[in-house]
């Protein structure tokens, strides 16, 4: 058994030495260069997404639900008036949460039941009935009328409307190819300085997707304090802007001698 093990070890050393010699003779093929490339474009958004919070509250749970139902009916009428498709409306399940006055608090004349005879026990103040809704508006000309209609119904916006493009995946693929080509150009320029040339890429990293819009800003007139830049675009509380989208990718190339 020890004799067989020694023979196997010797054979492995011979193979390893042979492979090392081959690698040394063709070492050009193992020289690599890392290069970054990027590409960007300006696009006009074709969707405006509204994030709504429909809320109603009352001391009686049935009354709170009825008030919420009326708000939802008016919102439905508004979306029909704006010709918004039902497929562009997404909503959470209806949520009901009781609100209690905790120990040491006092009631008010508007809510006599909130007065607690025992300060050690919380007292029910009211019920909150809420639902979160996302609505996508595709006709930009209706933006102001739709926003005014929402606010007139006493419906809150959870955050500023989001401007985005519906074909973001197609744009991402296009920019990724451009970024890879840009990385190759950069690699070829660097390789030529040391008398080498670039051949096939060994590895292409995961592309980084950015919104680099120069038009993102914080509005003093916004109730929410600022605008937002994200992977889908830029949202602004006031004006519809072009969205600047950018892709950066890291590529590893093989190099050989000229």
Short mmCIF file of the C-alpha atoms (twelve columns), coordinates in Angstrom:
data_MODEL
# 
_entry.id   MODEL 
# 
loop_
_atom_site.group_PDB 
_atom_site.id 
_atom_site.type_symbol 
_atom_site.label_atom_id 
_atom_site.label_alt_id 
_atom_site.label_comp_id 
_atom_site.label_asym_id 
_atom_site.label_seq_id 
_atom_site.Cartn_x 
_atom_site.Cartn_y 
_atom_site.Cartn_z 
_atom_site.pdbx_PDB_model_num 
ATOM 1   C CA . UNK A 1   0.000   0.000  0.000   1 
ATOM 2   C CA . UNK A 2   2.786   2.586  0.830   1 
ATOM 3   C CA . UNK A 3   4.466   1.692  -2.486  1 
ATOM 4   C CA . UNK A 4   1.262   2.411  -4.459  1 
ATOM 5   C CA . UNK A 5   0.775   5.703  -2.614  1 
ATOM 6   C CA . UNK A 6   4.335   6.784  -3.462  1 
ATOM 7   C CA . UNK A 7   3.803   5.983  -7.154  1 
ATOM 8   C CA . UNK A 8   0.549   7.953  -7.209  1 
ATOM 9   C CA . UNK A 9   2.220   10.935 -5.563  1 
ATOM 10  C CA . UNK A 10  5.094   10.814 -8.064  1 
ATOM 11  C CA . UNK A 11  2.674   10.701 -10.979 1 
ATOM 12  C CA . UNK A 12  0.804   13.716 -9.609  1 
ATOM 13  C CA . UNK A 13  4.048   15.669 -9.290  1 
ATOM 14  C CA . UNK A 14  4.990   14.859 -12.892 1 
ATOM 15  C CA . UNK A 15  1.586   16.059 -14.180 1 
ATOM 16  C CA . UNK A 16  1.764   19.232 -12.081 1 
ATOM 17  C CA . UNK A 17  5.289   19.979 -13.368 1 
ATOM 18  C CA . UNK A 18  4.112   19.491 -16.945 1 
ATOM 19  C CA . UNK A 19  1.150   21.852 -16.487 1 
ATOM 20  C CA . UNK A 20  3.391   24.458 -14.863 1 
ATOM 21  C CA . UNK A 21  5.756   24.303 -17.813 1 
ATOM 22  C CA . UNK A 22  2.868   24.776 -20.260 1 
ATOM 23  C CA . UNK A 23  1.594   27.752 -18.275 1 
ATOM 24  C CA . UNK A 24  5.063   29.289 -18.223 1 
ATOM 25  C CA . UNK A 25  5.451   28.921 -21.992 1 
ATOM 26  C CA . UNK A 26  2.035   30.481 -22.668 1 
ATOM 27  C CA . UNK A 27  2.010   32.956 -19.802 1 
ATOM 28  C CA . UNK A 28  0.690   35.728 -22.098 1 
ATOM 29  C CA . UNK A 29  -2.726  34.122 -21.965 1 
ATOM 30  C CA . UNK A 30  -2.840  34.484 -18.206 1 
ATOM 31  C CA . UNK A 31  -2.129  38.208 -18.125 1 
ATOM 32  C CA . UNK A 32  -5.271  40.115 -17.300 1 
ATOM 33  C CA . UNK A 33  -6.457  43.687 -17.023 1 
ATOM 34  C CA . UNK A 34  -9.396  45.108 -15.086 1 
ATOM 35  C CA . UNK A 35  -11.390 47.880 -16.724 1 
ATOM 36  C CA . UNK A 36  -14.533 49.863 -15.893 1 
ATOM 37  C CA . UNK A 37  -16.974 51.165 -18.474 1 
ATOM 38  C CA . UNK A 38  -20.083 53.283 -18.249 1 
ATOM 39  C CA . UNK A 39  -22.947 54.523 -20.403 1 
ATOM 40  C CA . UNK A 40  -25.803 56.920 -19.756 1 
ATOM 41  C CA . UNK A 41  -28.846 58.400 -21.438 1 
ATOM 42  C CA . UNK A 42  -31.643 60.903 -20.877 1 
ATOM 43  C CA . UNK A 43  -35.198 59.611 -21.187 1 
ATOM 44  C CA . UNK A 44  -38.623 61.139 -20.742 1 
ATOM 45  C CA . UNK A 45  -40.719 59.352 -18.106 1 
ATOM 46  C CA . UNK A 46  -43.996 57.868 -19.315 1 
ATOM 47  C CA . UNK A 47  -45.440 56.958 -15.901 1 
ATOM 48  C CA . UNK A 48  -46.215 58.890 -12.732 1 
ATOM 49  C CA . UNK A 49  -46.846 56.758 -9.664  1 
ATOM 50  C CA . UNK A 50  -48.905 58.064 -6.737  1 
ATOM 51  C CA . UNK A 51  -48.562 56.519 -3.274  1 
ATOM 52  C CA . UNK A 52  -51.782 57.140 -1.350  1 
ATOM 53  C CA . UNK A 53  -52.858 56.586 2.234   1 
ATOM 54  C CA . UNK A 54  -56.632 56.465 2.698   1 
ATOM 55  C CA . UNK A 55  -57.498 56.908 6.366   1 
ATOM 56  C CA . UNK A 56  -60.674 57.277 8.428   1 
ATOM 57  C CA . UNK A 57  -61.175 57.277 12.189  1 
ATOM 58  C CA . UNK A 58  -64.117 57.179 14.573  1 
ATOM 59  C CA . UNK A 59  -64.948 56.079 18.081  1 
ATOM 60  C CA . UNK A 60  -67.312 53.488 16.607  1 
ATOM 61  C CA . UNK A 61  -65.646 50.864 14.430  1 
ATOM 62  C CA . UNK A 62  -68.593 50.533 12.027  1 
ATOM 63  C CA . UNK A 63  -68.740 54.299 11.562  1 
ATOM 64  C CA . UNK A 64  -64.997 54.375 10.852  1 
ATOM 65  C CA . UNK A 65  -65.372 51.668 8.217   1 
ATOM 66  C CA . UNK A 66  -68.331 53.449 6.628   1 
ATOM 67  C CA . UNK A 67  -66.403 56.725 6.426   1 
ATOM 68  C CA . UNK A 68  -63.471 54.903 4.845   1 
ATOM 69  C CA . UNK A 69  -65.788 53.198 2.355   1 
ATOM 70  C CA . UNK A 70  -67.169 56.561 1.246   1 
ATOM 71  C CA . UNK A 71  -63.643 57.865 0.639   1 
ATOM 72  C CA . UNK A 72  -62.809 54.789 -1.415  1 
ATOM 73  C CA . UNK A 73  -65.955 55.200 -3.515  1 
ATOM 74  C CA . UNK A 74  -65.062 58.814 -4.265  1 
ATOM 75  C CA . UNK A 75  -61.504 57.796 -5.149  1 
ATOM 76  C CA . UNK A 76  -62.863 55.115 -7.494  1 
ATOM 77  C CA . UNK A 77  -65.071 57.712 -9.190  1 
ATOM 78  C CA . UNK A 78  -62.008 59.938 -9.618  1 
ATOM 79  C CA . UNK A 79  -59.920 57.180 -11.224 1 
ATOM 80  C CA . UNK A 80  -62.759 56.386 -13.629 1 
ATOM 81  C CA . UNK A 81  -63.053 60.052 -14.531 1 
ATOM 82  C CA . UNK A 82  -59.306 60.111 -15.261 1 
ATOM 83  C CA . UNK A 83  -59.677 56.894 -17.302 1 
ATOM 84  C CA . UNK A 84  -57.123 55.050 -15.155 1 
ATOM 85  C CA . UNK A 85  -57.141 51.312 -15.815 1 
ATOM 86  C CA . UNK A 86  -57.840 48.960 -12.925 1 
ATOM 87  C CA . UNK A 87  -54.552 47.200 -13.773 1 
ATOM 88  C CA . UNK A 88  -52.748 50.415 -12.783 1 
ATOM 89  C CA . UNK A 89  -54.258 50.389 -9.286  1 
ATOM 90  C CA . UNK A 90  -52.755 48.314 -6.484  1 
ATOM 91  C CA . UNK A 91  -53.980 48.309 -2.898  1 
ATOM 92  C CA . UNK A 92  -53.247 46.610 0.409   1 
ATOM 93  C CA . UNK A 93  -55.799 44.865 2.566   1 
ATOM 94  C CA . UNK A 94  -57.924 47.071 4.788   1 
ATOM 95  C CA . UNK A 95  -56.246 47.614 8.154   1 
ATOM 96  C CA . UNK A 96  -58.055 48.468 11.404  1 
ATOM 97  C CA . UNK A 97  -56.132 49.627 14.442  1 
ATOM 98  C CA . UNK A 98  -57.524 50.779 17.811  1 
ATOM 99  C CA . UNK A 99  -56.012 53.872 19.391  1 
ATOM 100 C CA . UNK A 100 -55.836 53.965 23.169  1 
ATOM 101 C CA . UNK A 101 -55.235 56.711 25.696  1 
ATOM 102 C CA . UNK A 102 -52.527 55.363 27.936  1 
ATOM 103 C CA . UNK A 103 -52.135 55.722 31.679  1 
ATOM 104 C CA . UNK A 104 -51.901 59.270 32.974  1 
ATOM 105 C CA . UNK A 105 -53.631 60.919 29.998  1 
ATOM 106 C CA . UNK A 106 -56.905 62.764 30.049  1 
ATOM 107 C CA . UNK A 107 -59.941 62.751 27.815  1 
ATOM 108 C CA . UNK A 108 -61.564 65.685 26.085  1 
ATOM 109 C CA . UNK A 109 -65.062 67.111 25.800  1 
ATOM 110 C CA . UNK A 110 -65.124 65.816 22.222  1 
ATOM 111 C CA . UNK A 111 -64.521 62.268 23.406  1 
ATOM 112 C CA . UNK A 112 -66.100 61.696 26.842  1 
ATOM 113 C CA . UNK A 113 -65.376 57.971 26.671  1 
ATOM 114 C CA . UNK A 114 -61.694 58.768 26.733  1 
ATOM 115 C CA . UNK A 115 -61.911 59.841 30.378  1 
ATOM 116 C CA . UNK A 116 -60.616 56.991 32.478  1 
ATOM 117 C CA . UNK A 117 -61.835 56.298 35.963  1 
ATOM 118 C CA . UNK A 118 -58.806 54.082 36.480  1 
ATOM 119 C CA . UNK A 119 -55.541 55.651 35.356  1 
ATOM 120 C CA . UNK A 120 -53.849 52.247 35.422  1 
ATOM 121 C CA . UNK A 121 -55.891 50.989 32.455  1 
ATOM 122 C CA . UNK A 122 -55.762 52.330 28.885  1 
ATOM 123 C CA . UNK A 123 -59.021 53.636 27.465  1 
ATOM 124 C CA . UNK A 124 -60.139 53.271 23.863  1 
ATOM 125 C CA . UNK A 125 -59.967 56.597 22.048  1 
ATOM 126 C CA . UNK A 126 -60.911 55.704 18.466  1 
ATOM 127 C CA . UNK A 127 -60.474 53.221 15.629  1 
ATOM 128 C CA . UNK A 128 -58.255 53.945 12.620  1 
ATOM 129 C CA . UNK A 129 -59.199 52.311 9.322   1 
ATOM 130 C CA . UNK A 130 -56.434 52.608 6.713   1 
ATOM 131 C CA . UNK A 131 -55.437 51.330 3.294   1 
ATOM 132 C CA . UNK A 132 -52.313 51.983 1.198   1 
ATOM 133 C CA . UNK A 133 -52.884 52.393 -2.537  1 
ATOM 134 C CA . UNK A 134 -50.511 52.771 -5.489  1 
ATOM 135 C CA . UNK A 135 -51.895 54.346 -8.670  1 
ATOM 136 C CA . UNK A 136 -49.991 54.695 -11.950 1 
ATOM 137 C CA . UNK A 137 -50.962 57.648 -14.142 1 
ATOM 138 C CA . UNK A 138 -49.924 57.293 -17.791 1 
ATOM 139 C CA . UNK A 139 -51.470 60.480 -19.174 1 
ATOM 140 C CA . UNK A 140 -49.251 63.304 -17.928 1 
ATOM 141 C CA . UNK A 141 -51.747 65.961 -18.987 1 
ATOM 142 C CA . UNK A 142 -54.051 64.785 -16.172 1 
ATOM 143 C CA . UNK A 143 -51.422 65.096 -13.445 1 
ATOM 144 C CA . UNK A 144 -52.612 68.370 -11.898 1 
ATOM 145 C CA . UNK A 145 -56.315 67.502 -12.049 1 
ATOM 146 C CA . UNK A 146 -55.713 64.079 -10.538 1 
ATOM 147 C CA . UNK A 147 -53.533 65.478 -7.751  1 
ATOM 148 C CA . UNK A 148 -56.118 68.156 -6.960  1 
ATOM 149 C CA . UNK A 149 -58.852 65.519 -6.911  1 
ATOM 150 C CA . UNK A 150 -56.901 63.376 -4.446  1 
ATOM 151 C CA . UNK A 151 -56.248 66.262 -2.079  1 
ATOM 152 C CA . UNK A 152 -59.879 67.416 -2.249  1 
ATOM 153 C CA . UNK A 153 -60.906 63.988 -0.915  1 
ATOM 154 C CA . UNK A 154 -58.681 64.499 2.135   1 
ATOM 155 C CA . UNK A 155 -56.438 61.635 1.037   1 
ATOM 156 C CA . UNK A 156 -52.780 61.834 2.019   1 
ATOM 157 C CA . UNK A 157 -49.794 61.192 -0.227  1 
ATOM 158 C CA . UNK A 158 -47.351 58.899 1.574   1 
ATOM 159 C CA . UNK A 159 -44.491 60.368 -0.452  1 
ATOM 160 C CA . UNK A 160 -43.924 62.474 -3.537  1 
ATOM 161 C CA . UNK A 161 -45.094 61.072 -6.903  1 
ATOM 162 C CA . UNK A 162 -42.485 58.951 -8.668  1 
ATOM 163 C CA . UNK A 163 -41.592 59.613 -12.312 1 
ATOM 164 C CA . UNK A 164 -40.353 56.507 -14.091 1 
ATOM 165 C CA . UNK A 165 -40.094 54.755 -17.461 1 
ATOM 166 C CA . UNK A 166 -42.032 51.599 -18.292 1 
ATOM 167 C CA . UNK A 167 -39.218 50.098 -20.417 1 
ATOM 168 C CA . UNK A 168 -36.475 50.406 -17.793 1 
ATOM 169 C CA . UNK A 169 -35.281 46.814 -18.408 1 
ATOM 170 C CA . UNK A 170 -34.741 47.448 -22.126 1 
ATOM 171 C CA . UNK A 171 -32.817 50.634 -21.378 1 
ATOM 172 C CA . UNK A 172 -30.735 48.790 -18.786 1 
ATOM 173 C CA . UNK A 173 -29.753 46.088 -21.314 1 
ATOM 174 C CA . UNK A 174 -28.871 48.664 -23.969 1 
ATOM 175 C CA . UNK A 175 -26.727 50.694 -21.565 1 
ATOM 176 C CA . UNK A 176 -25.022 47.559 -20.224 1 
ATOM 177 C CA . UNK A 177 -23.825 46.604 -23.732 1 
ATOM 178 C CA . UNK A 178 -22.576 50.144 -24.295 1 
ATOM 179 C CA . UNK A 179 -20.775 50.093 -20.936 1 
ATOM 180 C CA . UNK A 180 -19.036 46.791 -21.799 1 
ATOM 181 C CA . UNK A 181 -17.832 48.284 -25.092 1 
ATOM 182 C CA . UNK A 182 -16.597 51.336 -23.204 1 
ATOM 183 C CA . UNK A 183 -14.706 49.087 -20.773 1 
ATOM 184 C CA . UNK A 184 -13.007 47.351 -23.701 1 
ATOM 185 C CA . UNK A 185 -11.936 50.669 -25.228 1 
ATOM 186 C CA . UNK A 186 -10.432 51.708 -21.897 1 
ATOM 187 C CA . UNK A 187 -8.670  48.345 -21.517 1 
ATOM 188 C CA . UNK A 188 -7.228  48.481 -25.056 1 
ATOM 189 C CA . UNK A 189 -5.848  51.949 -24.433 1 
ATOM 190 C CA . UNK A 190 -4.121  50.862 -21.223 1 
ATOM 191 C CA . UNK A 191 -2.829  47.590 -22.711 1 
ATOM 192 C CA . UNK A 192 -1.277  49.374 -25.696 1 
ATOM 193 C CA . UNK A 193 0.856   51.451 -23.339 1 
ATOM 194 C CA . UNK A 194 2.698   48.293 -22.215 1 
ATOM 195 C CA . UNK A 195 2.906   46.670 -25.656 1 
ATOM 196 C CA . UNK A 196 -0.037  44.331 -25.143 1 
ATOM 197 C CA . UNK A 197 -3.412  43.851 -26.745 1 
ATOM 198 C CA . UNK A 198 -6.782  42.831 -25.314 1 
ATOM 199 C CA . UNK A 199 -8.551  39.638 -26.376 1 
ATOM 200 C CA . UNK A 200 -11.626 37.964 -24.906 1 
ATOM 201 C CA . UNK A 201 -13.228 39.068 -21.631 1 
ATOM 202 C CA . UNK A 202 -12.792 36.599 -18.763 1 
ATOM 203 C CA . UNK A 203 -15.431 38.008 -16.459 1 
ATOM 204 C CA . UNK A 204 -18.145 40.661 -16.646 1 
ATOM 205 C CA . UNK A 205 -19.265 41.956 -13.279 1 
ATOM 206 C CA . UNK A 206 -22.819 42.719 -12.221 1 
ATOM 207 C CA . UNK A 207 -23.800 46.096 -13.720 1 
ATOM 208 C CA . UNK A 208 -24.485 48.954 -11.307 1 
ATOM 209 C CA . UNK A 209 -27.625 50.913 -12.215 1 
ATOM 210 C CA . UNK A 210 -27.818 54.584 -11.250 1 
ATOM 211 C CA . UNK A 211 -30.052 57.577 -11.615 1 
ATOM 212 C CA . UNK A 212 -27.621 60.449 -12.049 1 
ATOM 213 C CA . UNK A 213 -30.139 63.169 -12.803 1 
ATOM 214 C CA . UNK A 214 -28.787 66.658 -12.239 1 
ATOM 215 C CA . UNK A 215 -32.340 67.880 -11.826 1 
ATOM 216 C CA . UNK A 216 -33.008 66.171 -8.499  1 
ATOM 217 C CA . UNK A 217 -33.619 68.808 -5.887  1 
ATOM 218 C CA . UNK A 218 -35.248 69.561 -2.571  1 
ATOM 219 C CA . UNK A 219 -38.333 71.703 -2.900  1 
ATOM 220 C CA . UNK A 220 -39.185 74.206 -0.197  1 
ATOM 221 C CA . UNK A 221 -42.804 73.873 -1.295  1 
ATOM 222 C CA . UNK A 222 -42.912 70.121 -0.774  1 
ATOM 223 C CA . UNK A 223 -44.696 68.757 2.268   1 
ATOM 224 C CA . UNK A 224 -42.308 65.833 2.207   1 
ATOM 225 C CA . UNK A 225 -39.075 67.801 2.318   1 
ATOM 226 C CA . UNK A 226 -37.237 66.529 -0.737  1 
ATOM 227 C CA . UNK A 227 -37.299 64.767 -4.043  1 
ATOM 228 C CA . UNK A 228 -35.987 61.271 -4.657  1 
ATOM 229 C CA . UNK A 229 -33.470 59.644 -6.951  1 
ATOM 230 C CA . UNK A 230 -33.572 55.893 -7.344  1 
ATOM 231 C CA . UNK A 231 -33.144 53.014 -9.747  1 
ATOM 232 C CA . UNK A 232 -36.448 53.764 -11.486 1 
ATOM 233 C CA . UNK A 233 -35.916 57.478 -11.942 1 
ATOM 234 C CA . UNK A 234 -36.410 60.819 -10.273 1 
ATOM 235 C CA . UNK A 235 -39.526 62.117 -8.639  1 
ATOM 236 C CA . UNK A 236 -40.146 65.800 -8.078  1 
ATOM 237 C CA . UNK A 237 -43.120 67.410 -6.347  1 
ATOM 238 C CA . UNK A 238 -43.415 70.166 -8.937  1 
ATOM 239 C CA . UNK A 239 -42.215 69.466 -12.452 1 
ATOM 240 C CA . UNK A 240 -41.850 66.536 -14.826 1 
ATOM 241 C CA . UNK A 241 -38.161 66.269 -15.726 1 
ATOM 242 C CA . UNK A 242 -36.073 64.118 -17.993 1 
ATOM 243 C CA . UNK A 243 -34.575 61.146 -16.178 1 
ATOM 244 C CA . UNK A 244 -30.847 60.528 -16.458 1 
ATOM 245 C CA . UNK A 245 -30.008 56.809 -16.266 1 
ATOM 246 C CA . UNK A 246 -26.511 55.348 -16.058 1 
ATOM 247 C CA . UNK A 247 -24.897 51.897 -15.998 1 
ATOM 248 C CA . UNK A 248 -21.367 51.124 -14.784 1 
ATOM 249 C CA . UNK A 249 -19.772 47.695 -15.268 1 
ATOM 250 C CA . UNK A 250 -16.393 46.129 -14.399 1 
ATOM 251 C CA . UNK A 251 -14.855 43.750 -16.959 1 
ATOM 252 C CA . UNK A 252 -11.775 41.510 -16.720 1 
ATOM 253 C CA . UNK A 253 -9.953  40.965 -20.052 1 
ATOM 254 C CA . UNK A 254 -7.146  38.652 -21.184 1 
ATOM 255 C CA . UNK A 255 -4.057  40.312 -22.636 1 
ATOM 256 C CA . UNK A 256 -1.461  38.965 -25.071 1 
ATOM 257 C CA . UNK A 257 1.643   40.462 -26.646 1 
ATOM 258 C CA . UNK A 258 1.290   42.402 -29.887 1 
# 
